[in-house]
Amino acid sequence: MPAAPSSLTDPAIGQLLTAVRALGSDRARLLPVLAAVPDPRARRGIRHKLAVILGLAVCAVLAGSRSFAAIAEWAADTDQGTRDALGVTGVVPSESTFRRTLQQL
């Protein structure tokens, strides 16, 4: 049986974790690096900047999240200061937004 999209074994989560670990002590440069990632999504319907989605996902993974549902839960639980620091405007991305976006990368 294939793994569920929010499974701990999803390749997108593993790749994100590997990329975060590779940053090491250069984490202060995280947001500029994420802003340079090409956005694979179609322009129509985009509500959240890719760098915001990636920033939230990276922080959630660093905090121990290992599934799309856990990433979305972590993001929803962040305080306003964290959201401001990561460039979140309006609502936090949903689990399906994290899943679809990260799987497209």
C-alpha positions as CSV (number, residue, x, y, z in Angstrom):
1,M,0.0,0.0,0.0
2,P,1.5,3.4,-0.9
3,A,2.2,5.9,1.8
4,A,-0.4,8.6,2.5
5,P,0.4,12.1,1.3
6,S,0.9,13.3,4.9
7,S,3.0,10.2,5.8
8,L,6.2,10.6,7.7
9,T,7.9,8.9,4.7
10,D,6.9,11.5,2.1
11,P,9.9,12.4,0.0
12,A,9.1,16.1,0.1
13,I,9.5,16.2,3.9
14,G,12.7,14.2,3.7
15,Q,14.2,16.6,1.1
16,L,13.2,19.6,3.2
17,L,14.8,18.1,6.3
18,T,18.0,17.4,4.3
19,A,18.1,20.9,2.9
20,V,17.6,22.5,6.4
21,R,20.3,20.3,7.9
22,A,22.7,21.4,5.1
23,L,22.3,25.1,6.1
24,G,24.0,24.4,9.4
25,S,25.0,27.7,11.0
26,D,23.9,29.7,7.9
27,R,20.3,29.7,9.0
28,A,20.2,33.5,9.2
29,R,20.3,33.5,5.4
30,L,17.3,31.3,5.2
31,L,14.6,33.7,4.0
32,P,16.7,35.3,1.2
33,V,17.6,31.7,0.0
34,L,13.9,30.7,0.1
35,A,12.9,33.8,-1.8
36,A,15.2,32.8,-4.6
37,V,13.4,29.4,-5.1
38,P,11.5,29.4,-8.4
39,D,7.8,29.0,-7.8
40,P,6.4,26.0,-9.7
41,R,2.8,27.0,-9.2
42,A,0.5,28.6,-11.8
43,R,0.0,32.3,-11.1
44,R,-3.8,31.9,-10.9
45,G,-5.1,31.3,-7.4
46,I,-1.8,31.9,-5.5
47,R,-2.6,33.2,-2.0
48,H,0.7,32.7,-0.2
49,K,4.2,33.6,-1.4
50,L,6.3,30.5,-1.9
51,A,9.0,31.9,0.5
52,V,6.4,32.1,3.2
53,I,5.2,28.5,2.7
54,L,8.8,27.3,2.6
55,G,9.8,29.4,5.7
56,L,7.0,28.0,7.7
57,A,7.7,24.5,6.6
58,V,11.4,24.8,7.4
59,C,10.7,26.1,10.8
60,A,8.1,23.4,11.5
61,V,10.5,20.7,10.4
62,L,13.2,22.2,12.7
63,A,10.7,22.0,15.5
64,G,10.1,18.3,14.9
65,S,7.2,18.2,12.4
66,R,7.5,15.2,10.1
67,S,4.2,15.3,8.1
68,F,2.3,17.9,6.2
69,A,-0.5,17.8,8.8
70,A,2.1,18.5,11.5
71,I,3.6,21.3,9.5
72,A,0.2,22.9,9.1
73,E,-0.6,22.5,12.8
74,W,2.8,24.1,13.8
75,A,2.1,27.0,11.4
76,A,-1.4,27.5,12.7
77,D,-0.1,27.6,16.3
78,T,2.6,30.2,15.7
79,D,2.4,33.6,17.4
80,Q,2.0,36.8,15.5
81,G,5.7,37.7,16.0
82,T,6.8,34.5,14.3
83,R,4.3,35.1,11.5
84,D,5.6,38.6,11.0
85,A,9.2,37.4,10.9
86,L,8.4,34.9,8.2
87,G,6.3,37.3,6.1
88,V,2.9,35.7,6.7
89,T,0.1,38.1,5.8
90,G,-3.5,37.1,6.4
91,V,-4.3,33.5,7.1
92,V,-1.7,30.7,7.5
93,P,-1.5,28.2,4.6
94,S,-3.6,25.0,5.0
95,E,-2.3,21.4,5.1
96,S,-3.3,20.9,1.5
97,T,-1.4,24.1,0.5
98,F,1.8,22.8,2.2
99,R,1.3,19.3,0.7
100,R,0.6,20.4,-2.9
101,T,3.3,23.1,-3.0
102,L,6.1,21.0,-1.4
103,Q,5.3,18.1,-3.6
104,Q,5.7,20.3,-6.7
105,L,9.2,21.3,-5.8
